[in-house]
């Protein structure tokens, strides 16, 4: 059985765009690691953080995306 879904991925706010993107990248990597750990009995077909979008005031930009996944559960 194949399941697909989405997950919000958001980094911590940072004053600089590059720092906000670095925080999002770490959040993406953490999500992927945790997803693999939580679904080790399933075959992961696709796991993608997609493209980050950054917004917010200059004092605290936040980058986020909607990650997608497709898994095939073993029967």
Secondary structure as GFF3:
##gff-version 3
##sequence-region A 1 75
A	DSSP	beta_strand	2	10	.	.	.	ID=ss1
A	DSSP	alpha_helix	17	38	.	.	.	ID=ss2
A	DSSP	beta_strand	42	48	.	.	.	ID=ss3
A	DSSP	beta_strand	53	55	.	.	.	ID=ss4
A	DSSP	beta_strand	62	73	.	.	.	ID=ss5
###
